[in-house]
Amino acid sequence: MGSDDDDTGGIPPPDTSRFQDITAELLRAHACCEPDCFGCYDGGTGASVRIVGLAKKPELNNRLGAILGPVDLESSRWPVKLQDDGKLIAVRRQNLELVTAA
């Protein structure tokens, strides 16, 4: 019979060593994407943003939108729904400005 400190029921703990590299990579991506900038507690959902500095699609610059959810760490882009036409786009952090109420 095990001690009171042994609550595993004889099951060995999982081997998580293979996740260490993945975790480090995700933490780097997390920091790069600045997830706190639009309200990390809810993934930034609903935050009003302005698109700025796009070179390949300059027609999107100065358009307003809303963050739809948390940043995609793989693409380093935020999901944004444009205010005027409802188009869904993915935008890097450096091309988004938080719009505050005046």
KOLGU-4560 file (N, C-alpha, C; in nm, 3 decimals, padded with zeros to 5 digits):
<recs>
<n_xx: 00.084 n_yy: -00.119 n_zz: 00.000 ca_xx: 00.000 ca_yy: 00.000 ca_zz: 00.000 c_xx: 00.088 c_yy: 00.125 c_zz: 00.000 mol: A seq: 1 type: MET>
<n_xx: 00.050 n_yy: 00.229 n_zz: -00.078 ca_xx: 00.131 ca_yy: 00.350 ca_zz: -00.089 c_xx: 00.107 c_yy: 00.444 c_zz: 00.027 mol: A seq: 2 type: GLY>
<n_xx: 00.191 n_yy: 00.544 n_zz: 00.036 ca_xx: 00.176 ca_yy: 00.645 ca_zz: 00.140 c_xx: 00.063 c_yy: 00.740 c_zz: 00.104 mol: A seq: 3 type: SER>
<n_xx: 00.026 n_yy: 00.824 n_zz: 00.198 ca_xx: -00.080 ca_yy: 00.922 ca_zz: 00.174 c_xx: -00.039 c_yy: 01.024 c_zz: 00.068 mol: A seq: 4 type: ASP>
<n_xx: 00.093 n_yy: 01.043 n_zz: 00.049 ca_xx: 00.143 ca_yy: 01.139 ca_zz: -00.049 c_xx: 00.134 c_yy: 01.085 c_zz: -00.192 mol: A seq: 5 type: ASP>
<n_xx: 00.115 n_yy: 00.955 n_zz: -00.208 ca_xx: 00.111 ca_yy: 00.893 ca_zz: -00.341 c_xx: -00.033 c_yy: 00.882 c_zz: -00.388 mol: A seq: 6 type: ASP>
<n_xx: -00.079 n_yy: 00.982 n_zz: -00.465 ca_xx: -00.216 ca_yy: 00.983 ca_zz: -00.514 c_xx: -00.226 c_yy: 00.936 c_zz: -00.659 mol: A seq: 7 type: ASP>
<n_xx: -00.118 n_yy: 00.881 n_zz: -00.713 ca_xx: -00.119 ca_yy: 00.841 ca_zz: -00.854 c_xx: -00.179 c_yy: 00.705 c_zz: -00.876 mol: A seq: 8 type: THR>
<n_xx: -00.206 n_yy: 00.630 n_zz: -00.770 ca_xx: -00.264 ca_yy: 00.498 ca_zz: -00.785 c_xx: -00.171 c_yy: 00.402 c_zz: -00.856 mol: A seq: 9 type: GLY>
<n_xx: -00.041 n_yy: 00.422 n_zz: -00.845 ca_xx: 00.055 ca_yy: 00.334 ca_zz: -00.909 c_xx: 00.081 c_yy: 00.365 c_zz: -01.055 mol: A seq: 10 type: GLY>
<n_xx: 00.015 n_yy: 00.467 n_zz: -01.112 ca_xx: 00.036 ca_yy: 00.505 ca_zz: -01.252 c_xx: 00.156 c_yy: 00.598 c_zz: -01.260 mol: A seq: 11 type: ILE>
<n_xx: 00.252 n_yy: 00.565 n_zz: -01.345 ca_xx: 00.370 ca_yy: 00.653 ca_zz: -01.355 c_xx: 00.331 c_yy: 00.787 c_zz: -01.415 mol: A seq: 12 type: PRO>
<n_xx: 00.399 n_yy: 00.895 n_zz: -01.376 ca_xx: 00.368 ca_yy: 01.027 ca_zz: -01.434 c_xx: 00.404 c_yy: 01.027 c_zz: -01.583 mol: A seq: 13 type: PRO>
<n_xx: 00.335 n_yy: 01.108 n_zz: -01.663 ca_xx: 00.364 ca_yy: 01.113 ca_zz: -01.807 c_xx: 00.500 c_yy: 01.175 c_zz: -01.833 mol: A seq: 14 type: PRO>
<n_xx: 00.565 n_yy: 01.132 n_zz: -01.940 ca_xx: 00.693 ca_yy: 01.188 ca_zz: -01.981 c_xx: 00.666 c_yy: 01.315 c_zz: -02.062 mol: A seq: 15 type: ASP>
<n_xx: 00.694 n_yy: 01.429 n_zz: -02.003 ca_xx: 00.668 ca_yy: 01.557 ca_zz: -02.070 c_xx: 00.795 c_yy: 01.619 c_zz: -02.128 mol: A seq: 16 type: THR>
<n_xx: 00.905 n_yy: 01.547 n_zz: -02.125 ca_xx: 01.031 ca_yy: 01.603 ca_zz: -02.173 c_xx: 01.025 c_yy: 01.644 c_zz: -02.320 mol: A seq: 17 type: SER>
<n_xx: 00.946 n_yy: 01.573 n_zz: -02.400 ca_xx: 00.937 ca_yy: 01.607 ca_zz: -02.543 c_xx: 00.866 c_yy: 01.739 c_zz: -02.567 mol: A seq: 18 type: ARG>
<n_xx: 00.796 n_yy: 01.791 n_zz: -02.467 ca_xx: 00.724 ca_yy: 01.916 ca_zz: -02.483 c_xx: 00.808 c_yy: 02.039 c_zz: -02.449 mol: A seq: 19 type: PHE>
<n_xx: 00.926 n_yy: 02.019 n_zz: -02.393 ca_xx: 01.008 ca_yy: 02.133 ca_zz: -02.351 c_xx: 01.046 c_yy: 02.222 c_zz: -02.469 mol: A seq: 20 type: GLN>
<n_xx: 01.086 n_yy: 02.162 n_zz: -02.581 ca_xx: 01.122 ca_yy: 02.243 ca_zz: -02.699 c_xx: 01.001 c_yy: 02.315 c_zz: -02.754 mol: A seq: 21 type: ASP>
<n_xx: 00.889 n_yy: 02.247 n_zz: -02.760 ca_xx: 00.766 ca_yy: 02.307 ca_zz: -02.811 c_xx: 00.724 c_yy: 02.423 c_zz: -02.721 mol: A seq: 22 type: ILE>
<n_xx: 00.732 n_yy: 02.403 n_zz: -02.592 ca_xx: 00.695 ca_yy: 02.508 ca_zz: -02.497 c_xx: 00.783 c_yy: 02.631 c_zz: -02.514 mol: A seq: 23 type: THR>
<n_xx: 00.912 n_yy: 02.611 n_zz: -02.529 ca_xx: 01.004 ca_yy: 02.724 ca_zz: -02.547 c_xx: 00.970 c_yy: 02.799 c_zz: -02.676 mol: A seq: 24 type: ALA>
<n_xx: 00.940 n_yy: 02.725 n_zz: -02.783 ca_xx: 00.905 ca_yy: 02.786 ca_zz: -02.910 c_xx: 00.776 c_yy: 02.866 c_zz: -02.898 mol: A seq: 25 type: GLU>
<n_xx: 00.677 n_yy: 02.812 n_zz: -02.830 ca_xx: 00.551 ca_yy: 02.883 ca_zz: -02.812 c_xx: 00.569 c_yy: 03.006 c_zz: -02.726 mol: A seq: 26 type: LEU>
<n_xx: 00.652 n_yy: 02.998 n_zz: -02.624 ca_xx: 00.677 ca_yy: 03.115 ca_zz: -02.539 c_xx: 00.744 c_yy: 03.227 c_zz: -02.618 mol: A seq: 27 type: LEU>
<n_xx: 00.837 n_yy: 03.192 n_zz: -02.709 ca_xx: 00.900 ca_yy: 03.295 ca_zz: -02.795 c_xx: 00.796 c_yy: 03.357 c_zz: -02.887 mol: A seq: 28 type: ARG>
<n_xx: 00.713 n_yy: 03.275 n_zz: -02.948 ca_xx: 00.609 ca_yy: 03.327 ca_zz: -03.037 c_xx: 00.510 c_yy: 03.412 c_zz: -02.959 mol: A seq: 29 type: ALA>
<n_xx: 00.477 n_yy: 03.369 n_zz: -02.840 ca_xx: 00.384 ca_yy: 03.441 ca_zz: -02.753 c_xx: 00.437 c_yy: 03.582 c_zz: -02.726 mol: A seq: 30 type: HIS>
<n_xx: 00.563 n_yy: 03.592 n_zz: -02.689 ca_xx: 00.623 ca_yy: 03.723 ca_zz: -02.659 c_xx: 00.629 c_yy: 03.810 c_zz: -02.784 mol: A seq: 31 type: ALA>
<n_xx: 00.663 n_yy: 03.751 n_zz: -02.897 ca_xx: 00.674 ca_yy: 03.825 ca_zz: -03.024 c_xx: 00.540 c_yy: 03.885 c_zz: -03.067 mol: A seq: 32 type: CYS>
<n_xx: 00.432 n_yy: 03.815 n_zz: -03.040 ca_xx: 00.299 ca_yy: 03.858 ca_zz: -03.086 c_xx: 00.232 c_yy: 03.956 c_zz: -02.991 mol: A seq: 33 type: CYS>
<n_xx: 00.292 n_yy: 03.984 n_zz: -02.878 ca_xx: 00.237 ca_yy: 04.077 ca_zz: -02.779 c_xx: 00.090 c_yy: 04.047 c_zz: -02.748 mol: A seq: 34 type: GLU>
<n_xx: 00.060 n_yy: 03.929 n_zz: -02.697 ca_xx: -00.080 ca_yy: 03.893 ca_zz: -02.675 c_xx: -00.151 c_yy: 03.980 c_zz: -02.571 mol: A seq: 35 type: PRO>
<n_xx: -00.077 n_yy: 04.050 n_zz: -02.488 ca_xx: -00.140 ca_yy: 04.134 ca_zz: -02.386 c_xx: -00.190 c_yy: 04.267 c_zz: -02.441 mol: A seq: 36 type: ASP>
<n_xx: -00.150 n_yy: 04.302 n_zz: -02.562 ca_xx: -00.180 ca_yy: 04.435 ca_zz: -02.614 c_xx: -00.328 c_yy: 04.462 c_zz: -02.635 mol: A seq: 37 type: CYS>
<n_xx: -00.407 n_yy: 04.359 n_zz: -02.655 ca_xx: -00.550 ca_yy: 04.380 ca_zz: -02.679 c_xx: -00.637 c_yy: 04.316 c_zz: -02.571 mol: A seq: 38 type: PHE>
<n_xx: -00.578 n_yy: 04.282 n_zz: -02.458 ca_xx: -00.653 ca_yy: 04.223 ca_zz: -02.348 c_xx: -00.639 c_yy: 04.071 c_zz: -02.346 mol: A seq: 39 type: GLY>
<n_xx: -00.528 n_yy: 04.026 n_zz: -02.294 ca_xx: -00.495 ca_yy: 03.883 ca_zz: -02.296 c_xx: -00.599 c_yy: 03.799 c_zz: -02.223 mol: A seq: 40 type: CYS>
<n_xx: -00.663 n_yy: 03.857 n_zz: -02.122 ca_xx: -00.759 ca_yy: 03.780 ca_zz: -02.043 c_xx: -00.873 c_yy: 03.724 c_zz: -02.126 mol: A seq: 41 type: TYR>
<n_xx: -00.902 n_yy: 03.784 n_zz: -02.239 ca_xx: -01.007 ca_yy: 03.729 ca_zz: -02.326 c_xx: -00.959 c_yy: 03.717 c_zz: -02.470 mol: A seq: 42 type: ASP>
<n_xx: -00.827 n_yy: 03.714 n_zz: -02.488 ca_xx: -00.771 ca_yy: 03.701 ca_zz: -02.622 c_xx: -00.785 c_yy: 03.825 c_zz: -02.707 mol: A seq: 43 type: GLY>
<n_xx: -00.826 n_yy: 03.936 n_zz: -02.646 ca_xx: -00.842 ca_yy: 04.059 ca_zz: -02.721 c_xx: -00.973 c_yy: 04.070 c_zz: -02.794 mol: A seq: 44 type: GLY>
<n_xx: -01.057 n_yy: 03.969 n_zz: -02.780 ca_xx: -01.184 ca_yy: 03.966 ca_zz: -02.854 c_xx: -01.262 c_yy: 04.094 c_zz: -02.837 mol: A seq: 45 type: THR>
<n_xx: -01.300 n_yy: 04.153 n_zz: -02.950 ca_xx: -01.382 ca_yy: 04.274 ca_zz: -02.949 c_xx: -01.304 c_yy: 04.404 c_zz: -02.947 mol: A seq: 46 type: GLY>
<n_xx: -01.172 n_yy: 04.398 n_zz: -02.926 ca_xx: -01.094 ca_yy: 04.522 ca_zz: -02.923 c_xx: -01.099 c_yy: 04.589 c_zz: -03.059 mol: A seq: 47 type: ALA>
<n_xx: -01.116 n_yy: 04.721 n_zz: -03.058 ca_xx: -01.119 ca_yy: 04.799 ca_zz: -03.182 c_xx: -00.978 c_yy: 04.834 c_zz: -03.224 mol: A seq: 48 type: SER>
<n_xx: -00.948 n_yy: 04.809 n_zz: -03.351 ca_xx: -00.814 ca_yy: 04.834 ca_zz: -03.403 c_xx: -00.820 c_yy: 04.907 c_zz: -03.537 mol: A seq: 49 type: VAL>
<n_xx: -00.708 n_yy: 04.973 n_zz: -03.568 ca_xx: -00.691 ca_yy: 05.038 ca_zz: -03.698 c_xx: -00.573 c_yy: 04.967 c_zz: -03.767 mol: A seq: 50 type: ARG>
<n_xx: -00.588 n_yy: 04.939 n_zz: -03.894 ca_xx: -00.482 ca_yy: 04.874 ca_zz: -03.971 c_xx: -00.390 c_yy: 04.982 c_zz: -04.025 mol: A seq: 51 type: ILE>
<n_xx: -00.260 n_yy: 04.960 n_zz: -04.008 ca_xx: -00.160 ca_yy: 05.059 ca_zz: -04.050 c_xx: -00.037 c_yy: 04.990 c_zz: -04.109 mol: A seq: 52 type: VAL>
<n_xx: 00.030 n_yy: 05.060 n_zz: -04.199 ca_xx: 00.161 ca_yy: 05.018 ca_zz: -04.247 c_xx: 00.168 c_yy: 04.895 c_zz: -04.335 mol: A seq: 53 type: GLY>
<n_xx: 00.056 n_yy: 04.856 n_zz: -04.395 ca_xx: 00.062 ca_yy: 04.741 ca_zz: -04.486 c_xx: 00.119 c_yy: 04.786 c_zz: -04.620 mol: A seq: 54 type: LEU>
<n_xx: 00.222 n_yy: 04.718 n_zz: -04.666 ca_xx: 00.285 ca_yy: 04.752 ca_zz: -04.794 c_xx: 00.220 c_yy: 04.676 c_zz: -04.910 mol: A seq: 55 type: ALA>
<n_xx: 00.190 n_yy: 04.549 n_zz: -04.887 ca_xx: 00.135 ca_yy: 04.466 ca_zz: -04.996 c_xx: -00.013 c_yy: 04.491 c_zz: -05.023 mol: A seq: 56 type: LYS>
<n_xx: -00.084 n_yy: 04.539 n_zz: -04.922 ca_xx: -00.227 ca_yy: 04.570 ca_zz: -04.939 c_xx: -00.256 c_yy: 04.707 c_zz: -04.879 mol: A seq: 57 type: LYS>
<n_xx: -00.201 n_yy: 04.812 n_zz: -04.937 ca_xx: -00.216 ca_yy: 04.946 ca_zz: -04.880 c_xx: -00.361 c_yy: 04.993 c_zz: -04.875 mol: A seq: 58 type: PRO>
<n_xx: -00.448 n_yy: 04.933 n_zz: -04.956 ca_xx: -00.589 ca_yy: 04.971 ca_zz: -04.954 c_xx: -00.656 c_yy: 04.936 c_zz: -04.820 mol: A seq: 59 type: GLU>
<n_xx: -00.592 n_yy: 04.851 n_zz: -04.741 ca_xx: -00.648 ca_yy: 04.816 ca_zz: -04.609 c_xx: -00.603 c_yy: 04.913 c_zz: -04.500 mol: A seq: 60 type: LEU>
<n_xx: -00.500 n_yy: 04.993 n_zz: -04.527 ca_xx: -00.451 ca_yy: 05.087 ca_zz: -04.426 c_xx: -00.558 c_yy: 05.187 c_zz: -04.387 mol: A seq: 61 type: ASN>
<n_xx: -00.559 n_yy: 05.220 n_zz: -04.259 ca_xx: -00.652 ca_yy: 05.315 ca_zz: -04.196 c_xx: -00.794 c_yy: 05.262 c_zz: -04.183 mol: A seq: 62 type: ASN>
<n_xx: -00.818 n_yy: 05.137 n_zz: -04.219 ca_xx: -00.951 ca_yy: 05.080 ca_zz: -04.199 c_xx: -00.963 c_yy: 05.030 c_zz: -04.056 mol: A seq: 63 type: ARG>
<n_xx: -01.083 n_yy: 05.036 n_zz: -04.003 ca_xx: -01.110 ca_yy: 04.993 ca_zz: -03.867 c_xx: -01.163 c_yy: 04.851 c_zz: -03.866 mol: A seq: 64 type: LEU>
<n_xx: -01.135 n_yy: 04.783 n_zz: -03.757 ca_xx: -01.184 ca_yy: 04.646 ca_zz: -03.742 c_xx: -01.191 c_yy: 04.608 c_zz: -03.595 mol: A seq: 65 type: GLY>
<n_xx: -01.227 n_yy: 04.483 n_zz: -03.573 ca_xx: -01.237 ca_yy: 04.430 ca_zz: -03.437 c_xx: -01.162 c_yy: 04.298 c_zz: -03.430 mol: A seq: 66 type: ALA>
<n_xx: -01.088 n_yy: 04.279 n_zz: -03.322 ca_xx: -01.018 ca_yy: 04.153 ca_zz: -03.298 c_xx: -01.124 c_yy: 04.045 c_zz: -03.272 mol: A seq: 67 type: ILE>
<n_xx: -01.112 n_yy: 03.933 n_zz: -03.342 ca_xx: -01.210 ca_yy: 03.826 ca_zz: -03.327 c_xx: -01.172 c_yy: 03.724 c_zz: -03.220 mol: A seq: 68 type: LEU>
<n_xx: -01.046 n_yy: 03.718 n_zz: -03.184 ca_xx: -01.003 ca_yy: 03.620 ca_zz: -03.086 c_xx: -00.853 c_yy: 03.629 c_zz: -03.065 mol: A seq: 69 type: GLY>
<n_xx: -00.797 n_yy: 03.531 n_zz: -02.998 ca_xx: -00.654 ca_yy: 03.536 ca_zz: -02.966 c_xx: -00.566 c_yy: 03.523 c_zz: -03.090 mol: A seq: 70 type: PRO>
<n_xx: -00.443 n_yy: 03.570 n_zz: -03.076 ca_xx: -00.345 ca_yy: 03.563 ca_zz: -03.183 c_xx: -00.317 c_yy: 03.417 c_zz: -03.220 mol: A seq: 71 type: VAL>
<n_xx: -00.296 n_yy: 03.392 n_zz: -03.348 ca_xx: -00.255 ca_yy: 03.261 ca_zz: -03.396 c_xx: -00.103 c_yy: 03.256 c_zz: -03.384 mol: A seq: 72 type: ASP>
<n_xx: -00.052 n_yy: 03.178 n_zz: -03.290 ca_xx: 00.092 ca_yy: 03.178 ca_zz: -03.265 c_xx: 00.172 c_yy: 03.121 c_zz: -03.381 mol: A seq: 73 type: LEU>
<n_xx: 00.112 n_yy: 03.036 n_zz: -03.462 ca_xx: 00.185 ca_yy: 02.979 ca_zz: -03.576 c_xx: 00.208 c_yy: 03.083 c_zz: -03.686 mol: A seq: 74 type: GLU>
<n_xx: 00.109 n_yy: 03.165 n_zz: -03.713 ca_xx: 00.123 ca_yy: 03.265 ca_zz: -03.819 c_xx: 00.163 c_yy: 03.402 c_zz: -03.764 mol: A seq: 75 type: SER>
<n_xx: 00.157 n_yy: 03.418 n_zz: -03.633 ca_xx: 00.186 ca_yy: 03.547 ca_zz: -03.567 c_xx: 00.090 c_yy: 03.657 c_zz: -03.614 mol: A seq: 76 type: SER>
<n_xx: -00.031 n_yy: 03.617 n_zz: -03.643 ca_xx: -00.130 ca_yy: 03.714 ca_zz: -03.692 c_xx: -00.256 c_yy: 03.711 c_zz: -03.607 mol: A seq: 77 type: ARG>
<n_xx: -00.319 n_yy: 03.827 n_zz: -03.598 ca_xx: -00.443 ca_yy: 03.843 ca_zz: -03.523 c_xx: -00.561 c_yy: 03.835 c_zz: -03.619 mol: A seq: 78 type: TRP>
<n_xx: -00.668 n_yy: 03.764 n_zz: -03.580 ca_xx: -00.787 ca_yy: 03.761 ca_zz: -03.664 c_xx: -00.866 c_yy: 03.891 c_zz: -03.647 mol: A seq: 79 type: PRO>
<n_xx: -00.894 n_yy: 03.957 n_zz: -03.758 ca_xx: -00.961 ca_yy: 04.087 ca_zz: -03.754 c_xx: -01.080 c_yy: 04.084 c_zz: -03.850 mol: A seq: 80 type: VAL>
<n_xx: -01.192 n_yy: 04.139 n_zz: -03.804 ca_xx: -01.309 ca_yy: 04.157 ca_zz: -03.889 c_xx: -01.319 c_yy: 04.306 c_zz: -03.919 mol: A seq: 81 type: LYS>
<n_xx: -01.313 n_yy: 04.340 n_zz: -04.048 ca_xx: -01.320 ca_yy: 04.481 ca_zz: -04.087 c_xx: -01.458 c_yy: 04.537 c_zz: -04.057 mol: A seq: 82 type: LEU>
<n_xx: -01.459 n_yy: 04.659 n_zz: -04.008 ca_xx: -01.583 ca_yy: 04.723 ca_zz: -03.964 c_xx: -01.676 c_yy: 04.756 c_zz: -04.080 mol: A seq: 83 type: GLN>
<n_xx: -01.622 n_yy: 04.805 n_zz: -04.190 ca_xx: -01.708 ca_yy: 04.855 ca_zz: -04.297 c_xx: -01.770 c_yy: 04.747 c_zz: -04.385 mol: A seq: 84 type: ASP>
<n_xx: -01.698 n_yy: 04.638 n_zz: -04.412 ca_xx: -01.754 ca_yy: 04.536 ca_zz: -04.501 c_xx: -01.760 c_yy: 04.396 c_zz: -04.441 mol: A seq: 85 type: ASP>
<n_xx: -01.713 n_yy: 04.380 n_zz: -04.317 ca_xx: -01.720 ca_yy: 04.251 ca_zz: -04.250 c_xx: -01.620 c_yy: 04.148 c_zz: -04.298 mol: A seq: 86 type: GLY>
<n_xx: -01.528 n_yy: 04.189 n_zz: -04.385 ca_xx: -01.426 ca_yy: 04.098 ca_zz: -04.437 c_xx: -01.336 c_yy: 04.051 c_zz: -04.322 mol: A seq: 87 type: LYS>
<n_xx: -01.300 n_yy: 03.922 n_zz: -04.325 ca_xx: -01.212 ca_yy: 03.864 ca_zz: -04.224 c_xx: -01.070 c_yy: 03.858 c_zz: -04.278 mol: A seq: 88 type: LEU>
<n_xx: -00.975 n_yy: 03.912 n_zz: -04.200 ca_xx: -00.835 ca_yy: 03.911 ca_zz: -04.241 c_xx: -00.748 c_yy: 03.875 c_zz: -04.120 mol: A seq: 89 type: ILE>
<n_xx: -00.625 n_yy: 03.838 n_zz: -04.146 ca_xx: -00.528 ca_yy: 03.808 ca_zz: -04.041 c_xx: -00.414 c_yy: 03.908 c_zz: -04.054 mol: A seq: 90 type: ALA>
<n_xx: -00.381 n_yy: 03.975 n_zz: -03.943 ca_xx: -00.288 ca_yy: 04.088 ca_zz: -03.949 c_xx: -00.181 c_yy: 04.075 c_zz: -03.841 mol: A seq: 91 type: VAL>
<n_xx: -00.057 n_yy: 04.105 n_zz: -03.876 ca_xx: 00.052 ca_yy: 04.104 ca_zz: -03.777 c_xx: 00.035 c_yy: 04.219 c_zz: -03.678 mol: A seq: 92 type: ARG>
<n_xx: 00.088 n_yy: 04.200 n_zz: -03.560 ca_xx: 00.076 ca_yy: 04.298 ca_zz: -03.451 c_xx: 00.127 c_yy: 04.435 c_zz: -03.491 mol: A seq: 93 type: ARG>
<n_xx: 00.240 n_yy: 04.440 n_zz: -03.561 ca_xx: 00.297 ca_yy: 04.571 ca_zz: -03.596 c_xx: 00.210 c_yy: 04.649 c_zz: -03.692 mol: A seq: 94 type: GLN>
<n_xx: 00.108 n_yy: 04.585 n_zz: -03.748 ca_xx: 00.018 ca_yy: 04.655 ca_zz: -03.841 c_xx: -00.118 c_yy: 04.684 c_zz: -03.778 mol: A seq: 95 type: ASN>
<n_xx: -00.125 n_yy: 04.678 n_zz: -03.646 ca_xx: -00.249 ca_yy: 04.707 ca_zz: -03.575 c_xx: -00.226 c_yy: 04.812 c_zz: -03.468 mol: A seq: 96 type: LEU>
<n_xx: -00.316 n_yy: 04.908 n_zz: -03.462 ca_xx: -00.315 ca_yy: 05.008 ca_zz: -03.353 c_xx: -00.444 c_yy: 04.993 c_zz: -03.277 mol: A seq: 97 type: GLU>
<n_xx: -00.434 n_yy: 04.993 n_zz: -03.146 ca_xx: -00.553 ca_yy: 04.988 ca_zz: -03.063 c_xx: -00.625 c_yy: 05.122 c_zz: -03.073 mol: A seq: 98 type: LEU>
<n_xx: -00.756 n_yy: 05.119 n_zz: -03.099 ca_xx: -00.836 ca_yy: 05.240 ca_zz: -03.108 c_xx: -00.911 c_yy: 05.255 c_zz: -02.976 mol: A seq: 99 type: VAL>
<n_xx: -00.886 n_yy: 05.367 n_zz: -02.911 ca_xx: -00.953 ca_yy: 05.393 ca_zz: -02.784 c_xx: -01.065 c_yy: 05.493 c_zz: -02.804 mol: A seq: 100 type: THR>
<n_xx: -01.164 n_yy: 05.484 n_zz: -02.719 ca_xx: -01.276 ca_yy: 05.577 ca_zz: -02.726 c_xx: -01.228 c_yy: 05.718 c_zz: -02.693 mol: A seq: 101 type: ALA>
<n_xx: -01.274 n_yy: 05.815 n_zz: -02.770 ca_xx: -01.233 ca_yy: 05.955 ca_zz: -02.751 c_xx: -01.316 c_yy: 06.021 c_zz: -02.644 mol: A seq: 102 type: ALA>
</recs>
